[in-house]
Amino acid sequence: GTIHKVLQEGINRIEHGKLKFVRVADENGASRWSCELIDPDHQDFEKTVDESVIGVTPYFIGDLKLLAMLLGKEDFETFWCILCRYCMHDWQEKSPGEEKLWTLAD
């Protein structure tokens, strides 16, 4: 199986959503901040009166294994070239420019 679909849905929600910060009281009555990811259809999405709703810029940091998982190509990072469609044995023998690059459709 792949985690591509699950990640895609979550990443899209983060990319198109905003963070809403609200001060709440915990069980002891102490004040703390709560953070919630809100979607464009949320009533406070366009709120600009204060800084409690802010846009999100997602960043991902990871290795080739994470990149392979994001692309839906688990276990591909040790055998396949991350840029072209050749397996390890093929891409080691080819000259630059001979490769068949991956596309989003792949």
BAMIDO-920234 format. One record per residue: x, z, y of N, C-alpha, C in turn. Coordinates in Angstrom, 3 decimals, decimal comma. Atoms other than C-alpha are relative to their C-alpha. Layout:
% residues N
(drengu (X; Z; Y); (X; Z; Y); (X; Z; Y))
...
***
This chain:
% residues 106
(drengu (0,817; 0,000; -1,180); (0,000; 0,000; 0,000); (0,860; 0,000; 1,242))
(drengu (-0,707; 0,047; -1,267); (0,940; -0,252; 3,619); (-0,658; 0,923; 1,017))
(drengu (0,538; -0,839; -1,068); (0,549; 2,004; 6,616); (-0,237; -0,819; 1,260))
(drengu (0,097; 0,885; -1,160); (0,436; -1,008; 8,936); (-1,343; 0,128; 0,712))
(drengu (1,334; -0,048; -0,620); (-3,352; -0,908; 9,537); (-0,245; 1,339; 0,695))
(drengu (0,203; -1,338; -0,573); (-3,429; 2,861; 10,146); (0,820; 0,151; 1,277))
(drengu (-0,849; -0,077; -1,187); (-0,492; 2,663; 12,558); (-0,531; -0,891; 1,117))
(drengu (0,492; 0,939; -1,005); (-1,951; -0,353; 14,325); (-1,193; 0,594; 0,753))
(drengu (1,173; -0,593; -0,643); (-5,245; 1,422; 14,999); (0,405; 1,143; 0,924))
(drengu (-0,445; -1,126; -0,817); (-3,504; 4,553; 16,271); (0,789; -0,440; 1,216))
(drengu (-0,806; 0,503; -1,116); (-1,012; 2,649; 18,414); (-0,894; -0,661; 1,043))
(drengu (0,925; 0,644; -0,938); (-3,791; 0,547; 19,951); (-0,808; 1,029; 0,777))
(drengu (0,768; -1,053; -0,687); (-5,779; 3,690; 20,756); (0,863; 0,677; 1,061))
(drengu (-0,911; -0,612; -0,972); (-2,751; 5,245; 22,462); (0,265; -0,965; 1,158))
(drengu (-0,328; 1,000; -1,019); (-1,864; 2,030; 24,314); (-1,128; -0,199; 1,004))
(drengu (1,135; 0,286; -0,868); (-5,376; 1,550; 25,716); (-0,706; 1,251; 0,500))
(drengu (0,624; -1,249; -0,403); (-6,270; 5,214; 26,146); (0,744; 0,704; 1,114))
(drengu (-0,641; -0,863; -0,979); (-5,331; 7,975; 28,558); (0,005; 1,419; -0,548))
(drengu (-0,036; -1,408; 0,364); (-4,444; 11,636; 28,228); (-0,778; 0,802; 1,034))
(drengu (0,773; -0,880; -0,870); (-6,832; 14,213; 29,646); (0,481; 1,430; -0,237))
(drengu (-0,465; -1,378; 0,068); (-5,451; 17,678; 30,408); (-1,054; 0,920; 0,585))
(drengu (1,004; -0,965; -0,433); (-7,812; 20,629; 30,686); (0,546; 1,407; -0,229))
(drengu (-0,413; -1,391; 0,154); (-7,039; 24,312; 31,287); (-1,146; 0,754; -0,681))
(drengu (0,999; -0,737; 0,773); (-8,875; 26,447; 28,702); (0,522; 1,408; -0,287))
(drengu (-0,377; -1,365; 0,379); (-8,896; 30,097; 27,647); (0,097; 0,071; -1,518))
(drengu (-0,127; -0,159; 1,444); (-7,609; 30,970; 24,178); (-0,790; 1,221; -0,458))
(drengu (0,792; -1,099; 0,556); (-9,091; 33,655; 21,878); (0,298; 1,351; 0,644))
(drengu (-0,358; -1,250; -0,676); (-7,278; 36,384; 23,852); (-0,319; -0,041; 1,486))
(drengu (0,345; 0,143; -1,406); (-8,534; 35,131; 27,197); (1,131; -0,546; 0,857))
(drengu (-1,126; 0,561; -0,750); (-5,134; 33,752; 28,200); (-0,250; -1,482; 0,272))
(drengu (0,186; 1,391; -0,395); (-5,131; 30,434; 30,012); (1,111; -0,870; -0,598))
(drengu (-0,965; 0,953; 0,536); (-3,449; 27,431; 28,386); (-0,526; -1,403; 0,249))
(drengu (0,385; 1,390; -0,184); (-3,476; 23,662; 28,657); (-0,393; -0,614; -1,334))
(drengu (0,418; 0,771; 1,160); (-5,323; 21,461; 26,181); (0,146; -1,477; 0,380))
(drengu (-0,207; 1,426; -0,248); (-4,536; 17,747; 25,853); (-0,831; -0,794; -1,000))
(drengu (0,861; 0,822; 0,855); (-6,894; 15,090; 24,496); (0,226; -1,463; 0,336))
(drengu (-0,083; 1,440; -0,205); (-6,498; 11,338; 24,021); (-1,421; -0,521; 0,174))
(drengu (1,348; 0,508; -0,249); (-9,533; 9,653; 25,585); (0,010; -1,530; 0,032))
(drengu (0,164; 1,444; 0,058); (-10,786; 6,086; 25,121); (-0,634; -0,511; 1,290))
(drengu (0,559; 0,555; -1,239); (-11,919; 3,705; 27,914); (-1,478; 0,289; 0,228))
(drengu (1,429; -0,295; -0,187); (-15,593; 4,561; 27,271); (-0,271; 1,478; 0,311))
(drengu (0,159; -1,423; -0,333); (-14,991; 8,299; 27,999); (-0,398; 0,138; 1,472))
(drengu (0,511; -0,167; -1,365); (-16,768; 9,556; 31,136); (1,088; 0,299; 1,025))
(drengu (-1,068; -0,347; -0,942); (-13,495; 10,783; 32,699); (1,137; -1,018; 0,026))
(drengu (-1,096; 0,960; 0,132); (-11,403; 7,675; 31,910); (0,505; -0,498; 1,354))
(drengu (-0,387; 0,533; -1,313); (-11,383; 6,387; 35,507); (0,206; 1,099; 1,035))
(drengu (-0,147; -1,131; -0,915); (-11,001; 9,863; 37,054); (1,330; -0,089; 0,747))
(drengu (-1,220; 0,079; -0,802); (-8,506; 9,755; 39,931); (0,076; 1,119; 1,047))
(drengu (0,045; -1,070; -1,005); (-9,449; 12,851; 41,981); (1,193; 0,935; -0,135))
(drengu (-1,161; -0,856; 0,225); (-6,717; 14,974; 40,427); (0,887; -0,646; -1,059))
(drengu (-0,938; 0,564; 0,963); (-3,874; 14,443; 37,990); (-0,279; 0,461; -1,428))
(drengu (0,312; -0,487; 1,336); (-5,714; 15,699; 34,911); (-0,176; -1,123; -1,023))
(drengu (0,113; 1,157; 0,890); (-6,127; 12,182; 33,453); (1,117; -0,979; 0,366))
(drengu (-1,127; 0,883; -0,276); (-3,018; 10,042; 33,135); (0,106; -1,088; -1,060))
(drengu (-0,236; 1,086; 0,942); (-2,121; 6,726; 31,513); (1,150; 0,341; -0,939))
(drengu (-0,999; -0,255; 1,034); (0,103; 6,585; 28,456); (0,884; -1,229; -0,179))
(drengu (-0,933; 1,067; 0,348); (3,217; 4,498; 27,808); (0,676; 0,412; -1,304))
(drengu (-0,590; -0,398; 1,283); (4,074; 4,702; 24,103); (1,384; -0,598; -0,226))
(drengu (-1,329; 0,447; 0,412); (7,662; 4,429; 22,857); (0,196; 0,407; -1,449))
(drengu (-0,311; -0,320; 1,386); (8,826; 4,311; 19,259); (1,505; 0,004; -0,187))
(drengu (-1,419; -0,084; 0,325); (12,223; 5,382; 18,058); (0,085; 0,136; -1,510))
(drengu (-0,118; -0,080; 1,444); (13,248; 4,770; 14,488); (1,095; -0,919; -0,519))
(drengu (-1,015; 0,821; 0,649); (15,467; 2,982; 12,037); (-0,645; -1,247; -0,601))
(drengu (0,538; 1,214; 0,609); (15,045; -0,213; 10,029); (-1,155; 0,298; -0,946))
(drengu (1,095; -0,374; 0,902); (12,812; 1,608; 7,537); (-1,307; 0,133; 0,796))
(drengu (1,193; -0,113; -0,840); (10,369; 2,506; 10,337); (-0,450; -1,380; 0,471))
(drengu (0,360; 1,351; -0,424); (10,500; -1,066; 11,658); (-0,690; -0,751; -1,133))
(drengu (0,616; 0,675; 1,150); (9,725; -2,390; 8,173); (-1,412; 0,526; -0,233))
(drengu (1,333; -0,579; 0,195); (6,786; 0,026; 7,867); (-0,959; -0,487; 1,076))
(drengu (0,851; 0,477; -1,089); (5,434; -0,997; 11,293); (-0,406; -1,450; -0,200))
(drengu (0,290; 1,409; 0,264); (5,620; -4,636; 10,224); (-0,800; -0,212; -1,280))
(drengu (0,720; 0,120; 1,261); (3,842; -3,883; 6,948); (0,867; -0,533; -1,120))
(drengu (-0,939; 0,526; 0,985); (6,972; -4,753; 4,943); (0,851; 1,141; -0,575))
(drengu (-0,713; -1,119; 0,594); (7,877; -1,512; 3,178); (0,990; -0,485; -1,048))
(drengu (-1,076; 0,303; 0,953); (11,046; -1,602; 1,059); (0,664; -1,350; 0,260))
(drengu (-0,581; 1,295; -0,302); (12,109; -4,817; 2,768); (1,323; 0,155; 0,736))
(drengu (-1,158; -0,175; -0,868); (14,832; -3,304; 4,952); (1,348; -0,062; -0,708))
(drengu (-1,284; 0,042; 0,701); (17,490; -3,260; 2,237); (0,256; -1,337; -0,694))
(drengu (-0,150; 1,240; 0,747); (16,889; -6,681; 0,720); (-0,193; -1,251; 0,859))
(drengu (0,326; 1,163; -0,818); (15,436; -9,023; 3,349); (0,632; 0,132; 1,379))
(drengu (-0,467; 0,013; -1,383); (16,877; -10,031; 6,708); (-1,174; 0,408; 0,889))
(drengu (1,107; -0,445; -0,856); (14,843; -8,342; 9,466); (-0,451; -1,090; 0,965))
(drengu (0,340; 1,074; -0,928); (14,834; -11,559; 11,518); (-0,511; -1,264; -0,679))
(drengu (0,393; 1,241; 0,662); (14,474; -14,380; 9,008); (-0,580; 0,271; -1,398))
(drengu (0,691; -0,132; 1,284); (12,709; -15,004; 5,688); (0,928; -0,013; -1,210))
(drengu (-0,923; 0,056; 1,122); (15,853; -15,066; 3,561); (0,270; 1,383; -0,590))
(drengu (-0,407; -1,249; 0,640); (16,695; -12,408; 1,011); (1,502; 0,187; 0,216))
(drengu (-1,389; -0,350; -0,278); (20,097; -10,721; 1,133); (0,986; -1,066; -0,496))
(drengu (-0,938; 0,973; 0,556); (21,839; -13,233; -1,122); (-0,010; -1,309; 0,785))
(drengu (0,113; 1,248; -0,749); (20,529; -16,184; 0,888); (0,574; 0,114; 1,407))
(drengu (-0,450; -0,066; -1,396); (21,184; -14,933; 4,399); (1,493; 0,275; 0,125))
(drengu (-1,445; -0,223; -0,075); (24,732; -13,883; 3,587); (0,784; -1,305; -0,120))
(drengu (-0,682; 1,281; 0,200); (25,576; -17,486; 2,688); (-0,365; -1,052; 1,042))
(drengu (0,457; 0,979; -0,988); (23,747; -19,264; 5,548); (0,772; 0,138; 1,309))
(drengu (-0,578; -0,014; -1,339); (25,140; -20,182; 8,948); (-1,094; 0,338; 1,001))
(drengu (1,020; -0,279; -1,031); (23,376; -18,927; 12,095); (-0,676; -1,290; 0,430))
(drengu (0,771; 1,175; -0,401); (20,627; -21,337; 13,097); (-0,715; -0,670; -1,155))
(drengu (0,648; 0,595; 1,170); (19,629; -22,272; 9,536); (-1,201; 0,820; -0,474))
(drengu (1,017; -0,920; 0,499); (17,221; -19,384; 9,149); (-1,428; -0,455; 0,324))
(drengu (1,420; 0,174; -0,244); (13,430; -19,509; 8,926); (-0,485; 1,353; 0,512))
(drengu (0,330; -1,289; -0,604); (12,357; -16,765; 11,342); (-1,372; 0,495; -0,432))
(drengu (1,312; -0,617; 0,245); (9,557; -14,314; 10,598); (-0,917; -0,282; 1,187))
(drengu (0,996; 0,135; -1,065); (6,367; -14,822; 12,589); (-0,992; 1,134; -0,133))
(drengu (1,017; -1,047; 0,089); (3,508; -12,458; 13,359); (-0,978; -0,270; -1,119))
(drengu (0,895; 0,350; 1,095); (1,453; -14,347; 10,776); (0,545; 0,434; -1,349))
(drengu (-0,616; -0,403; 1,254); (3,946; -13,328; 8,070); (-0,267; 1,461; -0,254))
***
